[in-house]
Amino acid sequence: MDEPDGSTHAASAFSCAELLKQYRTRKRLTQLTLANESGVSWRSIVDWENGVRLPNHSSLFALAKALGIDDAE
């Protein structure tokens, strides 16, 4: 399925997966620690980092808060 910007869902998931893992490893967090700090399940973090699925809006906000990412990033 195509995204509004013309990319495929798979490409979006891959980009999101790479970014999530980059931010998490920069903060030196394990997947389990990020899950606990953001209030999402560990399985969700694993799936997102593997590009299996994308986080919803509320999960994205929780991840951003846990990772110290502001609106400018």
Secondary structure per residue as TSV (DSSP state, phi and psi in degrees):
chain	resnum	aa	ss	phi	psi
A	1	M	-	360.0	136.5
A	2	D	B	-83.1	143.8
A	3	E	-	-86.7	165.4
A	4	P	T	-55.8	-29.7
A	5	D	T	-86.2	4.7
A	6	G	S	94.1	-10.4
A	7	S	-	-79.9	165.9
A	8	T	B	-90.5	160.2
A	9	H	H	-59.3	-39.4
A	10	A	H	-62.1	-41.0
A	11	A	H	-66.1	-39.6
A	12	S	H	-64.8	-42.9
A	13	A	H	-63.5	-40.1
A	14	F	H	-64.9	-44.3
A	15	S	H	-63.2	-43.9
A	16	C	H	-63.3	-42.1
A	17	A	H	-60.3	-46.0
A	18	E	H	-63.3	-45.7
A	19	L	H	-63.6	-43.9
A	20	L	H	-60.6	-46.6
A	21	K	H	-64.3	-40.3
A	22	Q	H	-59.7	-51.1
A	23	Y	H	-62.0	-42.9
A	24	R	H	-64.1	-44.6
A	25	T	H	-71.3	-32.5
A	26	R	H	-61.7	-35.3
A	27	K	T	-83.9	-0.7
A	28	R	T	57.6	42.2
A	29	L	-	-103.7	143.9
A	30	T	-	-80.5	166.4
A	31	Q	H	-61.6	-39.7
A	32	L	H	-65.6	-41.7
A	33	T	H	-64.4	-43.5
A	34	L	H	-62.1	-41.1
A	35	A	H	-59.9	-47.0
A	36	N	H	-64.1	-42.1
A	37	E	H	-72.9	-26.2
A	38	S	H	-98.3	-11.6
A	39	G	T	79.0	19.0
A	40	V	S	-111.5	166.5
A	41	S	-	-75.9	151.8
A	42	W	H	-59.6	-39.4
A	43	R	H	-61.0	-37.3
A	44	S	H	-64.1	-44.4
A	45	I	H	-58.6	-45.8
A	46	V	H	-59.8	-48.2
A	47	D	H	-62.0	-42.8
A	48	W	H	-64.8	-43.4
A	49	E	H	-69.4	-23.5
A	50	N	T	-92.7	1.7
A	51	G	T	72.7	18.1
A	52	V	S	-71.1	-38.2
A	53	R	S	-154.5	171.0
A	54	L	-	-107.9	146.4
A	55	P	-	-71.4	150.4
A	56	N	-	-81.1	177.1
A	57	H	H	-58.9	-46.2
A	58	S	H	-65.1	-35.9
A	59	S	H	-68.6	-37.9
A	60	L	H	-61.9	-43.0
A	61	F	H	-63.6	-41.6
A	62	A	H	-64.6	-41.0
A	63	L	H	-64.5	-45.6
A	64	A	H	-59.6	-43.2
A	65	K	H	-63.4	-46.2
A	66	A	H	-64.7	-31.5
A	67	L	H	-92.2	-3.6
A	68	G	T	72.3	31.7
A	69	I	-	-94.9	130.2
A	70	D	-	-99.9	178.3
A	71	D	T	-60.0	-29.0
A	72	A	T	-69.6	-24.9
A	73	E	-	-87.2	360.0
